[in-house]
Amino acid sequence: MNTKMKWMATLKIWVVIYPSITLFLYLFGEPLSALPLYQRTFLLTVSLVPWVTFAGMPLVEVIMNRIQTKNNKSNSR
C-alpha cells in the first residue's frame, strides 16, 4: 500500500470515527460519566467498532465510489 492509499484510508476512517464518537458522547456522555473510565471506554468501543466496521466504512466506500465514478464520467467527456 503506497503512502497516498494510506492517507486516503486514514481520512476515510477519521470521517466515520469522529462524528460517531461525537454523537455517542452527545447522546450517552452524561449517563456514562458516573461509570469508571475503563467501563466507559469499553462501552464506547464495543458499540462503535462494529458500527464503524459493518456500517460506517462501507457507507463511506459507497459514497467515495459514487463520487469517483461521477468524476471519471465527467473527465471522459
Buried (B, 14 or more C-beta within 10 A) or exposed (E): EEEEEEEEEEEBBEBBBEEBEEEBBEEBEEEBEEEEEEEBEEBBEEEBEEBBEEEBBEEBEEEBEEEEEEEEEEEEE
